[in-house]
Amino acid sequence: MSEENNNEELRPSKMRGVAFPKAKYGVILAVIIIIIVNIVYYKETIFSFFN
């Protein structure tokens, strides 16, 4: 129990009430955003392979 209290005290006081998402969700979101941006940016090149 004391270890949890020590970990919470390391965060700044204004951030203690904020629930942070798990890191894996951030990685998944970043990969999805990168894929979507690349599809939009290289749309013509990608579709030219199918024609």
ABEGO torsion letter per residue (X at the ends): XAAAAAAAAABBAAAAABBBBBAAAAAAAAAAAAAAAAAAAAAAAAAAAAX
